[in-house]
Amino acid sequence: RAQADPHRPRFHFVSPAGWLNDPNGLGQWDGTFHLFYQYNPYSPVHDRIHWGHATSTDLVRWTDEPVALVPGETGPDAEGCWSGVLVDDGGIPTIVYSGRHAGRELPCVATGSGDLRTWTPAEQNPVIAATPPGVDATAFRDHCVWREDGRWRQLVGSGIRGRGGAAFLYDSADLRSWEYVGPLVVGDASTGEAGDADWTGTMWECVDLFRLAGRDTATDILVFSAWDQGVTHHPLYWIGAYEGDVFTPHRLGRLDYGGRYFYAPQSFQDAEGRRLMFGWMQEGRPDAATLLAGWSGVMSLPRHVTSAPDGTPAQEPAAEVSLLRREGIHTVPGLLRAGERRAVDISGDQLDLEIDVVLSADSSLELDVRVAGQADDPDGERTRLVLQRDRGGAVTLRLDRSRASLDPAVDGTPRSGEVPTGPDGAVCLRVIVDHSALEVFANGRPLTARVYPTRPDATGVELAAPFGAVTVTRLDGWHMADAWDARPRELWPTP
Ligand code: DQQ
């Protein structure tokens, strides 16, 4: 069944079957990349979560490994092994995760065999027995763990009732016995409200603290996913300075303009020193459709995160993504006059497009993918991406899914966000299409989404200049190879 689903990506990582959500335990051991993930192998719903596992030597072609963590029959993780990280404890691969029991989560530890295939939960689990004393916590789960001055440090995602989301800091010598240091950052949920794209929520899921080296100085970035009462809102980041148990937040930003379509990201530093990040691209179709399909959830492609000149995180697909490029086109479309529309000489539902455009003030470029039919065809489908430069010079990236699918049940809500540009209005646009998975990057700002065209011929690509003239100095496009040899994959992979 999974094979027949036209919405199932072919070069993004997906679980063999069943349900996938957050990336977990990202790391590189002896040159091999490990991707663990929140996994329900039995059905495409979020229930009694295991840790799935896959390995790769190039970040894009993955091999399924045996399920890593299985909830216990009884005990601290009987209701699920929720999100966490992988650390190197003096050569012993060690997972710190959230064990779910009696409707709540507490920190747990498991140690792995040298090949990271067999995992044993620690006898001491849960290693932190309760939420911090004197704090009315909205939740307590997900972990960021690192070495600092010969000690272990940990952040646990949480929130303080009546105030907002929070990240709590802990300290340990051995990963088993933890001391509460204090709240590292506490948000203010009364600033803004649930519909706002930068609302910080009442609980922070999947906190991830890392340092990005800039040209002159380094910045500390605290990524979290804003959550409130069962609703996964969007990933955000604080830029700030972490020093001496204190994080001083300087500025809040949106990590991905797709919001909940790039949720619960986790990052790690690879052997080359790159900061690489994956996120969960959740579904935008109804549960009934997902049940029928037999699978749910897509892992984003690996992203390379660097520091933009203004200290904000810039994102682009890791260079390895281009290993999947096959035959392509290399064109210089040149000037598009206001109102002009052109078909691009490449089509498909597995594409990687790179477009360099110069937007004059008060102009816009439209790129349509997954196109079937003419622009005004009521039975047509098209996923519209628009780069628009206003009179003042500000550039906005917009995703319009109002015509992306003839299926009225799928999510068609728009997305948008600002794109940094120089005075010349130049934008490098990268658009990756993989069946229902869509990842867009405009000058380092990502917009991730899912689209579900119904027409088998929804494979066209078009360029247009809805108003104002634009110059497209380069348009390169490639067909993308399948990352999987055989489908469907086994439900319970064995080594
Ligand atoms: N998903 C996990 C939690 C985390 C949430 C459960 C974020 O650990 O808070 O599957 O999507």
Boltz pocket constraint, residues with backbone or C-beta under 6 A from the ligand:
constraints:
  - pocket:
      binder: B
      contacts: [[A, 21], [A, 22], [A, 38], [A, 49], [A, 82], [A, 83], [A, 84], [A, 98], [A, 141], [A, 142], [A, 205], [A, 206], [A, 232], [A, 263], [A, 264]]
      max_distance: 6.0
